Amino acid sequence: MTSIALDFDDLLGTLLLGTWASSMLYAVILKETWSYFNNFSRDGFGLKLLVAVTVLCDTVALAGSYATVYLYTISHWGDLSYLTKQYWPVVLFAASTGVSSALVQGFLIVRYYSLSHDWLCTIVVLVLIGFALATCEASAVIFALFPDYTERYKSRVTVIAWLSSSTATDIIISLALIWQLYNMKTSFSGTKSLIRRLITQTIQTGSASSIVAVCTLIAFLKNENSNVEAMLAFVLGKVYVITLLANINMRKQAPSKDVNFTNEHLMRKTAPMKSSISADSIQIHRTVVRMSDQFDVDSSPASVTNVNSKSIKGSDYISADV
């Protein structure tokens, strides 16, 4: 067995920095989780369960990162041989991070399918999600079986496969959602603004997790015996959870009471024109259109014509100047 140089800045300093960054992001997660359960108590049980399980898995991952630093720097401080191995907290962190990441990616692809009903893209992404989860858990098992830092190379294939497939999944989901939103047509300026906001948020959240995953992979390939990739991995799981919470909590930013965000009722581009228009979690209801003669200065009720929006054809909506 070959020995490794004990660089405390690399072995311990990076882990400590990772827990600091994770703690700050976890504070955001707690705030957004409280906001979700406080503002959206009427959401279905399935979505509430998804949020609860995802946050719980991330909490377990955070506990694993804390335990790793504590064991290295407190319980076994001065034991140089202890620093050359990885122990159960690392395995716990890797396993729980894989689960939380898969849950978030699964939510996003189901959201895309509800919007597009594109079976092909959905199946491809689900396969990638399953592959990423399997390789992440396989990496955790290898860490448990071969704890020495000098044996980290044995997890090289699974770690590369995990981070690569996870990055590819994030990019595909983001591009698919952006394309679907971009192709939605509406003449209502408020809806256009909300769609643009959704596109912007999709780019921001999707790119964040992809960038962190790529940086983690690069750090691992550069030096398998370093803990720089562990520091970045501590942050990666938190980014996924914040992505989930950002997507479901953006509903509280609705500009008026006439705009209702839902995840169940989504409008496709080819859907027939109705008295409401929906676009990826956005549903705007229209009930009555009031029309008046521009040359009539009389403001009395008799001079105003009330028209039920259901009696207007779809082509009238499209050509209307809103």
N, C-alpha and C positions, 0 to 999 in steps of 0.2 A: 504494500500500500504506500502510495506517495504521500508526502506531507504538503500542507499548504501554509503559506505565510499568513500570520495573524495580523491583519490590518484592522484595528478596532474601528477606525472611521468607516471602513467599508462594511465590516461584519455587523457592527452594533449601531454606528451612527446613522446609517441608512434606515435601519429598522425603526430607530427612535423617531427620525423625521417622518417616516411613513405613518406611524401611529399619531403623530401630531396632526398631519394633514387629514388622516382618517377621522380624527376626533372632530375637527372643524366641519367636515362634510357630514358627519353623523348628526351634528347639531342641526344642520339644515334638514336632514331627513326627519328628525324628530319634530321639528316645527311643521314641515309639510305634511307629515302623517297626522299630527293633531289637527291641522287645518282641514284635511280631507274628511276625517271622521266627524269633525264638528260641523262642516258645511254641507256635506253630502250624505246625511244619514239615511236618505231615501234610496240610495243606490242598492242594486241587487246584492244578495248574499255572496254570489260568486266573486264579484269585484272586490268586495270588502275582504273576503277570505284571501284573495290573491295579494292584496296590499299587506295584510297582516302576516302572511307566510313569508313574503319577500323581505319585509322589514325584520322579521324574526331571524331569517337566515343571515341577513346582513349583520344583525346584532351578534350572532354566534361567531361570524367571521371577525368582527371587531374584538370580541373576547379572545379569540385565538391569537390575534396580533398583539394584544396587550400581554397575554400570557407568555408569548415568545420573548418579548422584550424583558419581562419581569424575571423569567427563569435565567436568561443570559446575563442580565446586569445586576440582579439582586441575589436570587437563591444560589446561583453557582458562580458568583463573581470570583475571579481568581483561578477558577478551574479551567485551564486552557484546553484540556482535552474535551471538555463539554462544548466549547465553542466550535469544534470541528464537526458537529453533528446537528441534524434537524430532528425535532421531537414532535410529539403528538399535537401541540398547538398549530404547527405548520400544516399538518395533515388536515386538522379541523378547519383551518382557514381556507385551504384550497378546495375542500369538498363543499363547504357552504357557499363559497363565492360562485362555484360552478352552478349550483342550484338557483341562486338568486338571479344570476345572469340569464339563465335559460328561461326563467319565469317572465322576466321583463321582455326578452325577445319574443317569447310566445304571445304575450299580450299585444305587442306591436304588430305581429303578423296576423293575428286574429282581427285586429282593428283594420288592417289593410284588406283582408278578405271581406269583411263586412261592407267595406266601401266599394270594392271592385268585383267581388265574386270571381277572382282570377284563381282557378284551382291550380294551374301549373306552377305559377310563382309561389303560391302558398305551400305546396308540397315540397318544392325545392328548398325553400327556407326552413321548413320544419325538419327536413332531413339534415340540413346544416346545423340547426339548433341541437338536434339529438346527437350529432357527431361531436360538436363542441362540448356538450355535457359529458359524453362518454370519455373523451380524451382528457378532460379536466379531472374527472374522478379517477381515471387511470393514472394520471400524474400524481394524485394524492396517494394512491396505493403504492406507487414506486417510491415516493418519499418515505413512506412508512417502512417499506421493506429494505431500502438502501439509504439509511439516514446520513451517512458520511458525505461531507461536501465533495470529497474526491470521487464519489460515485454519482454525482449529479448528472453526469453525461448519460446515464442510463434512462433518464427521463427526457432526454433531448427530443426524441421523436414525438412523444405525446404532448409535450409543452408546445412545440412548434405547431403541431396539428391543432391543438386547442386554441391558441391565440390567432392563428391564421384563419381558421373557420369562424371564430367569433367575430373577427374584423370583417370578413367577407359577408357574414350575416347582417351586421350593422349597416354596411354600405348598401347591400341589396334592398333591405327594408326601407332605408332612407330614400333611395332613388325611386323605388316603386311608389312610395307615398307621395313624393314630390311630383312624379309624373301624373299620378291620378288626380291630385289636387289641381295641378296646372291645367289639366284638360277639362275641368269643370267650368261650365259656362253659366253665367247669371248676369242680369242687367241691373241688379241691386248693388249699389255702391257699398252698403254696409256688409253684405255677404262677401263681396270682392275683398274688402279690407280684412275680414276674418280669415279668408282663404290665404291671403298673403301672409298673415300672421302665423297661420299653421305651417306654411311652407318654411318660413324663417325658423320657427321652433324646431321643425323636423331636421333642418340642416344643422342647427346648433347642437341638439341632443345627439343626433346620429354621429356627427363628426367628433364630438367629445370622447365618446367611448371608443371609437375607432382609433383616434390618435393615441389615447392612453394604451390601448392594446398593442399597437404597433411599436410604441416606445418600449413597452415591457418586453416584447419579443426581441427587439434590437439589443436591449441591455443583456438579455439572457444569452443571445448568440455571441455577443462580444466577450463575455466572461461568465462562464457557467458557475464559477466558484464565488461570484460576487453576490451581494444582497441588494444591489441597485434595482434589479428586476422585482425583488420582493417588496421594496418600497413602493414601486409603481403599481404592483398588484394589489397592495393594500388600498390604493385609491380607486382602482378599476371597479371593484364591486360597488363602491359608493356611487360612482358615476352612473352605473346602471340603475340603481334604486332611485336616484334623483331624476333620471329620465322618466321612469314610470310615474313618479309623483308629479312631475312637471306637466305631463300629458293629461293627467286626470284632474289636476287642480287648476288648470288654466280656465276652466269653466267659470270660476269666480270672477274672471275679468270681463265677463259679458257686459257690453255697454249699456244695456237697458233690460227691463223686465220682459220685453217682447222677444228677446233672444234666449232660447233654451238649448243648452248643450246636452246631448245624449249620445250614448255609445251604441244604442240598439237601433235607432232609426236613422239611416244614412241614405242619401240620395245618389244614385248613379246618373251618369250623364245621359243615358238613354231612357231614364224613367219618365213616365207621363207627367205632364204639368198638373200640379195640384194647388190647393190654396195655401200650401206651405212649401218652403224650399229648404233642403238640408244639404250639408256638405261636411263630411267627416266630423261628426260630433257637434255640428252646428245645425240648429233647426230654427228657421224664422217663420212665424205664422202670420198670414195675412187674412183678414176676415172681411173688411169692408173698404172699398175705394170710393172716396168722395170726389165728385167731378162737378165743376161749375163753369159756366160760360164766361170767357175772359172779358167780354164786352158788357157783362151785367154787373153793375156796381151794387146791386141790391144784396145785402148780406143776410136777408131773412131766410128762414128755413125753407120757404117755398122756392127760393132761387137755387137751392142746392139739390143735386140729384144723387141719391145714394144707390150705389151699384154693388150687388153681391159679387165678390171676387170669383165665386165658383161659376158664375154665368159667363165669365170672360174666357175666351179661348186661349190656348197656350201661346199662339202666335201673337196675341195682343200683349201678353206679358213680356214676350221677348223684345217686341218693338217699342214697349213703353219707355218713356224717358223718366227715370227715377232719380 
